[in-house]
């Protein structure tokens, strides 16, 4: 069995694979973060300076190491975080993100992300969005380049909403009987 790690380009309401790595599932153990970083660095080296990409990533990618890597690549990004992640909202006051999400809500905060990092907690902008009746708020960690003056919270949530165009691309890569390219049998 294989897993595809892909970096997709969103265009015209659809996501197209820009770069990818196919890995045997038994060989990815303990190496996924390294492979993700390698893929991002490879694409960043090829990216034209005239383009300004914004990386959109889901909850599994919200780590201090990734934030630091992306900052070093000088790109902007919006990464969803888990509601259980602790953030420091005032000096010494740590709360799980979900405690900040009343419904409906659209909040734009400056926090320190990730108590487990101790003194190395990541200072960042956090946008929290939840519509009435929505049970799974978006906790979005935002790169420093997407400033409030030009990227207000409503722009951040709208941009992140475009991440879901990748779901069609993921469906193409599946091996289900009625969906996808069914590549498991291909050698």
Secondary structure by P-SEA (a helix, b strand, c coil): ccccbbbbbbccccccccbbbbbccccccccaaaaaaaaaaaaaaaccccbbbbbbbccccccaaaaaaaaaacccbbbbbbccccccccccccccccccccccbbbbbbccccccccccccbbbbbbbbccccccccccccccccccccccaaaaaaaaaacccaaaaaaaacccccccccccccc
